[in-house]
């Protein structure tokens, strides 16, 4: 799993600092949008042949980890 996390990079000088795949100008959000649009992994890999299956897994893992955090509520 650690190898998947290393596939996601963030560079303030690239794509506005948004998370990208392996330093390329393919944002995690771009890949997630393709999944939301209904494309399968195989279709995404055909559309973006420079990506690898592990890149897609890393995007999904990144998204899951971003939403899995405690939210503190003050009362």
C-alpha positions as CSV (number, residue, x, y, z in Angstrom):
1,X,0.0,0.0,0.0
2,X,2.8,2.4,0.7
3,X,3.9,2.1,-2.9
4,X,0.5,3.4,-4.0
5,X,0.8,6.5,-1.9
6,X,4.2,7.3,-3.4
7,X,2.5,7.5,-6.9
8,X,0.6,10.7,-5.8
9,X,2.7,13.8,-5.9
10,X,2.0,17.5,-5.2
11,X,4.2,20.3,-6.6
12,X,3.2,23.9,-5.9
13,X,4.5,24.8,-9.4
14,X,2.4,22.2,-11.2
15,X,-1.4,22.1,-11.6
16,X,-1.7,24.7,-8.8
17,X,-0.3,22.3,-6.2
18,X,-3.1,19.8,-6.7
19,X,-2.3,16.1,-6.2
20,X,-1.1,14.6,-9.5
21,X,0.1,11.1,-10.6
22,X,3.8,10.5,-10.6
23,X,4.7,14.1,-11.3
24,X,2.7,14.2,-14.5
25,X,0.1,16.8,-15.3
26,X,-2.7,14.3,-14.7
27,X,-4.5,15.3,-11.5
28,X,-6.0,12.8,-9.1
29,X,-9.3,14.7,-9.6
30,X,-9.1,14.1,-13.4
31,X,-9.0,10.3,-12.9
32,X,-11.7,10.4,-10.2
33,X,-13.9,12.4,-12.6
34,X,-13.5,9.7,-15.3
35,X,-14.6,7.1,-12.8
36,X,-17.6,9.2,-11.9
37,X,-18.4,9.6,-15.6
38,X,-18.8,5.8,-15.7
39,X,-15.5,4.8,-17.3
40,X,-14.0,1.5,-16.3
41,X,-10.4,1.2,-15.3
42,X,-9.7,-0.4,-18.7
43,X,-11.3,2.5,-20.5
44,X,-9.3,5.0,-18.5
45,X,-6.1,3.2,-19.3
46,X,-7.0,3.3,-23.0
47,X,-7.7,7.0,-22.8
48,X,-4.6,7.7,-20.8
49,X,-2.1,5.0,-22.0
50,X,0.8,6.5,-20.0
51,X,-1.0,5.6,-16.7
52,X,-0.6,2.2,-15.0
53,X,-3.3,0.2,-13.2
54,X,-1.5,1.1,-9.9
55,X,-2.0,4.8,-10.6
56,X,-5.7,4.3,-10.7
57,X,-5.6,2.4,-7.4
58,X,-3.5,5.1,-5.9
59,X,-6.1,7.8,-6.9
60,X,-8.9,5.8,-5.3
61,X,-6.8,5.2,-2.2
62,X,-5.9,8.9,-2.0
63,X,-9.6,9.9,-2.2
64,X,-10.6,7.3,0.5
65,X,-7.9,8.7,2.8
66,X,-8.9,12.3,2.2
67,X,-12.5,11.7,3.4
68,X,-11.5,9.4,6.3
69,X,-10.6,11.8,9.0
70,X,-12.3,12.9,12.2
71,X,-14.3,16.0,12.3
72,X,-14.2,17.9,15.6
73,X,-17.4,19.7,16.5
74,X,-17.3,22.3,19.3
75,X,-20.4,22.7,21.5
